[in-house]
Every structure is written in structure tokens, then in C-alpha cells.
């Protein structure tokens, strides 16, 4: 099997949010774009990630 590089499979137009983005907006973005994780950025650097599981946990607790 030939080696596959990240550039060949990566998403180029990444949807990100800031630390101040509310959970409802993040959930809406996930549904609208059919994605399971959204990077959280600050000063153009990734500082975290929010997953669907994270959102479900906030609803259950």
C-alpha cells in the first residue's frame, strides 16, 4: 500500500469557533455541515476541540 500524506485527505476549509462561542451555535454548525468535531481557536492557533460527545455530556449533566 502506498503512503498517503495528510495533504491528500485533509479538509481545507475548516470550520472553527472561538472560546466564546455558545454551545447552541456550535451544535448548529455541526448539524449544518455534518461534522463531528470543531476546533476552537485563539489568535489563529488551535487551543481545543469540541466534539458531539462533549455537547451530549453537557446536556446530560
Secondary structure, 3 states (H helix, E strand, C coil): CCCCCHHHHCCCCCCEECCCCCHHHHHHHHHHHCCCEEEEEECCEEEEEEEHHHHHHHHHC
